[in-house]
Amino acid sequence: MENSVLEKLRYPIGKFITPEFYSNNYLAEKIAEIESFPKRLNKEVIYLTDEQLDTPYRQDGWTVRQVIHHCADSHMNCFIRIKWALTEDKPVIKFYHEDRWAEMHDNTTMSIQATLSFLEGLHFRLAYLMKSLDEVDLEKTFIHPEHNSEFKIKEIIGTYAWHGNHHLAHITALKKEKAW
């Protein structure tokens, strides 16, 4: 497969671009995207069949089912990382092997209904927490051992808004390609 085609399949909305400035408007927009993610995801996947859910979004990619469960895994880690950053001084977070998690039995076979419900509650809590953060909170950091660098909470807001949109685009692009 041609590199540019593969790149478009892997990153249908492009790679995350760090803004030069984290304005209040930017953060409010990203929090709104995080808050609305479960509803937007649910709308795209609720009527998919098991066969459709078990279709990879690209060659050698995860299935739609795995993508949905991955979003829950990843965003749950996001919530915990923010809580650590708010309650500890520059904590070193726990790295997890998302590829290994995606291959676990629950991620490859479980119905998506519980995960969609989980995401609804999780994203409500994420948005609620994020809306309450002040300037000092937004500057708090955690250390990611994989990158050996600090990440500010305000950076994580943008990253996870992108992450949800990124995986939603995997699903919507596949649906368009397959005419589902």
VEXZAMAR-376963 format. One line per 3 residues: number of its first residue (from 1); their letters; for each residue y, z, x of C-alpha. Coordinates in Angstrom, 3 decimals, m for minus. Last residue first. Example, Ala and Ser with C-alpha at 12.3 -4.5 7.8 and 13.67 -1.06 7.14 Angstrom:
2	sa	m1.060 7.140 13.670 | m4.500 7.800 12.300
This chain:
180	wak	1.166 5.663 m22.680 | 2.217 2.275 m21.264 | 0.213 2.879 m18.041
177	ekk	3.194 2.235 m15.749 | 5.561 4.065 m18.115 | 3.263 7.067 m18.381
174	lat	2.836 7.085 m14.617 | 6.609 7.020 m14.094 | 7.054 9.826 m16.649
171	iha	4.470 12.012 m14.902 | 5.746 11.565 m11.364 | 9.294 11.939 m12.732
168	lhh	8.381 15.371 m14.103 | 7.191 16.242 m10.623 | 10.538 15.410 m9.032
165	ngh	12.559 16.946 m11.881 | 10.742 20.253 m11.399 | 11.213 20.133 m7.633
162	way	14.883 19.104 m7.890 | 15.691 22.177 m9.975 | 13.594 24.118 m7.463
159	tgi	15.608 22.888 m4.481 | 18.993 23.429 m6.089 | 18.243 27.027 m7.035
156	iek	16.569 27.603 m3.663 | 19.761 26.711 m1.837 | 21.710 29.335 m3.814
153	ikf	19.028 31.885 m2.897 | 19.643 31.246 0.771 | 16.827 29.952 2.961
150	esn	16.240 31.230 6.471 | 14.156 29.369 9.016 | 10.724 29.504 10.608
147	hep	9.799 26.324 8.709 | 6.277 27.453 7.797 | 7.271 31.141 8.015
144	hif	9.986 30.859 5.332 | 12.561 33.573 5.885 | 14.374 34.956 2.863
141	tke	18.064 34.978 2.167 | 20.902 36.559 0.238 | 23.974 34.337 m0.125
138	ldv	23.552 33.876 m3.886 | 23.353 37.656 m4.318 | 26.754 38.176 m2.675
135	edl	28.359 35.474 m4.832 | 26.976 36.991 m8.043 | 23.600 36.387 m9.635
132	skm	23.177 36.942 m13.379 | 22.659 33.283 m14.266 | 19.802 33.102 m11.730
129	lya	17.963 35.998 m13.375 | 18.153 34.511 m16.857 | 17.276 31.065 m15.512
126	lrf	14.205 32.354 m13.685 | 13.178 34.553 m16.631 | 13.381 31.672 m19.114
123	hlg	11.642 29.506 m16.542 | 8.734 31.931 m16.316 | 8.392 32.296 m20.070
120	elf	8.301 28.551 m20.723 | 6.216 27.923 m17.608 | 3.551 30.349 m18.854
117	slt	3.417 28.592 m22.211 | 2.958 25.218 m20.484 | 0.327 26.799 m18.229
114	aqi	m1.577 28.195 m21.190 | m1.606 24.795 m22.899 | m2.570 22.729 m19.815
111	smt	m6.317 23.126 m20.326 | m8.137 24.101 m17.172 | m10.132 21.597 m15.120
108	tnd	m8.462 20.685 m11.819 | m5.936 23.507 m11.483 | m8.390 26.171 m12.668
105	hme	m11.121 24.936 m10.309 | m8.942 25.012 m7.189 | m7.830 21.701 m5.695
102	awr	m4.127 22.244 m6.432 | m4.288 25.660 m4.717 | m5.611 23.987 m1.566
99	deh	m2.739 21.474 m1.554 | m0.236 24.249 m2.271 | m1.350 26.169 0.803
96	yfk	0.721 29.332 0.421 | 3.315 30.836 2.735 | 4.116 34.489 2.137
93	ivp	7.782 35.295 2.490 | 9.456 36.896 5.478 | 12.020 39.209 3.951
90	kde	15.683 38.877 4.877 | 16.684 42.425 3.858 | 14.714 43.330 0.743
87	tla	15.470 43.563 m2.980 | 17.301 40.325 m3.777 | 15.360 38.228 m1.262
84	wki	12.074 39.637 m2.560 | 13.026 38.853 m6.161 | 14.024 35.325 m5.138
81	rif	10.697 34.822 m3.384 | 8.785 36.120 m6.422 | 10.530 33.675 m8.742
78	cnm	9.977 30.775 m6.343 | 6.282 31.661 m5.991 | 5.961 31.447 m9.767
75	hsd	7.763 28.117 m9.537 | 5.162 26.767 m7.138 | 2.084 27.876 m9.034
72	ach	3.514 26.822 m12.409 | 4.593 23.441 m11.042 | 1.166 23.053 m9.454
69	hiv	m0.502 23.569 m12.850 | 1.463 20.640 m14.283 | 0.876 18.466 m11.209
66	qrv	m2.849 19.255 m11.257 | m3.143 18.158 m14.897 | m1.191 14.962 m14.155
63	twg	m3.708 14.251 m11.423 | m2.771 14.744 m7.815 | m2.254 11.830 m5.483
60	dqr	m4.706 9.737 m3.460 | m3.498 6.635 m5.309 | m0.565 7.605 m7.521
57	ypt	0.066 9.725 m10.644 | m3.622 10.632 m10.630 | m5.312 10.419 m14.049
54	dlq	m7.032 13.599 m15.250 | m4.309 14.331 m17.799 | m4.783 10.821 m19.213
51	edt	m8.529 11.352 m19.639 | m7.910 14.793 m21.126 | m5.609 13.164 m23.661
48	lyi	m1.826 13.353 m23.451 | m0.033 14.618 m26.552 | 1.730 17.615 m25.003
45	vek	2.553 15.886 m21.726 | 6.043 14.388 m21.910 | 7.636 16.748 m24.465
42	nlr	6.075 19.751 m22.711 | 7.694 18.746 m19.435 | 11.173 18.478 m20.990
39	kpf	10.743 21.825 m22.765 | 9.416 23.499 m19.620 | 12.237 22.055 m17.470
36	sei	15.143 23.140 m19.671 | 15.882 26.405 m17.843 | 15.479 24.835 m14.409
33	eai	17.801 21.977 m15.356 | 20.316 24.476 m16.775 | 20.098 26.450 m13.509
30	kea	20.817 23.239 m11.607 | 23.856 22.445 m13.739 | 25.195 26.012 m13.400
27	lyn	24.687 25.858 m9.617 | 26.588 22.580 m9.321 | 29.396 23.848 m11.560
24	nsy	29.709 27.092 m9.562 | 30.003 24.993 m6.428 | 27.302 24.901 m3.767
21	fep	29.055 22.729 m1.185 | 27.775 19.986 1.093 | 24.852 19.414 m1.244
18	tif	21.332 19.344 0.175 | 19.606 16.144 m0.821 | 16.081 16.549 m2.156
15	kgi	13.993 13.444 m1.586 | 14.262 10.516 m3.960 | 13.840 10.519 m7.734
12	pyr	10.439 8.795 m7.630 | 9.480 10.532 m4.385 | 5.759 9.941 m3.812
9	lke	5.604 6.756 m5.885 | 8.844 5.472 m4.348 | 7.560 6.307 m0.841
6	lvs	4.287 4.514 m1.577 | 6.190 1.402 m2.664 | 8.424 1.579 0.427
3	nem	5.408 2.048 2.704 | 3.436 m0.912 1.325 | 0.000 0.000 0.000
